[in-house]
Amino acid sequence: MRQSSLEARAGADSITQAIGGRVRQGRTSRGWTLDQLAERSGVSRRMLVSIEQGSANPSIATLLRISDALGIGLPALVDMDRSPELRVTRAGAAPVLWRGKAGGRGVLVAGTEQPDVTELWDWTLGPGEGHSSEAHAAGTRELLLVLDGRVELRVGQHAEVLEQGDSASFSGDVAHGYVNAGTAQGARFALTVFEPTVGGGAAR
């Protein structure tokens, strides 16, 4: 295995360990059992155990369910540098939360904390790749800017092909997805997700 692959694997392992520790800390600080977190998040107890042990590679959708249930937002769950006033994420240091079979990646490069959580993503999709997302919390809005290639944006029953330099705003509280609309080249886009009043019901 090449050195870069080893470094990527080590980085992914450190991220999963950090996520597991934060999930466990968030759950225990609320006095919740694994069964209670499973009920609130809709994630199985077995998966939660694996995540807390750092042995699972959860999907973005699973992480969103857990972070919403804990009322902390996704950035606080995966952020590797928690300095309060200024957070700088160096190139290559942000957590990769999705990897496609053709080399695509979903990287959470920056984010804010509750109550109004904003996420900034750097997405790449290899030829023929796509990513589907279930509906987020009510009121979630997203902004997308195509940096390279062509991206088909699907929101509910609507679909639009966006060229390099095109942008879109859309509701994130309906099912949506992104597909590389090119035939041979990769596509890249920046994505901002705004989720208001995260954690309003976390103490239920």
Summary of the structure (lengths in Angstrom):
residues: 204
radius of gyration: 17.0
end to end distance: 47.4
largest distance: 51.0
contacts: 620
relative contact order: 0.15
helix: 29%
strand: 30%
